[in-house]
Amino acid sequence: QVQLVESGGGLVQAGGSLRLACVASTSTFGNYAMGWFRQAPGKEREFVAAINWSGLKTDYVDSVKGRFTISRDNAKNILYLQMNSLKPEDTAVYYCAARLSTASELRLRRSQRDYDYWGQGTQVTVSS
C-alpha cells in the first residue's frame, strides 16, 4: 500500500506560479511511474503530466506544455509539479497518482485506470 499526500495548492493570480508536491510513503518509490491529474468543477478528472521511474521520460497534455514541469526526487520520495504562467482554466483539484512499473516500460500512461494509488488532492485556484 502506498499513501500519497499532495501539498502546495492555493490561490494565485493569472500569470503566477505554484509548485505542487506529492510525498509518497514507500521505500520503493523508484519502482513507480507517477502522474498528475486534475478535476475542475463539473468536469471529469483529466490527465496533466506523467513521469517514469527515473525521471528521464515525461509526458504532458497539450494545454500545459511549456508551462508545467513534472519532476521527482527518488531519494526523498517526492513528486513535483511546477506550474508557471497559470491561467484561470487551470483551476482544479490536482491529484498525484502512482503506478507500479518496470525499468523496461517504454510508454507513460494517461489513463486513470492505469494508476494504482491516488492522493486526496490539493486545490489550485487561478483568479483572472
ZIBEL-V738436 format. One record per run of one state. SS is the DSSP state (2 for helix, 1 for strand, 0 for the rest). FROM is the first residue (numbers start at 1). LEN is the number of residues. If there is no record, write none. Layout:
# ZIBEL-V738436
SS,FROM,LEN ; SS,FROM,LEN
This chain:
# ZIBEL-V738436
0,1,3 ; 1,4,4 ; 0,8,2 ; 1,10,4 ; 0,14,4 ; 1,18,7 ; 0,25,4 ; 2,29,3 ; 1,32,8 ; 0,40,6 ; 1,46,6 ; 0,52,6 ; 1,58,3 ; 0,61,1 ; 2,62,3 ; 0,65,3 ; 1,68,6 ; 0,74,4 ; 1,78,6 ; 0,84,4 ; 2,88,3 ; 0,91,1 ; 1,92,9 ; 0,101,11 ; 2,112,3 ; 0,115,2 ; 1,117,2 ; 0,119,3 ; 1,122,6 ; 0,128,1
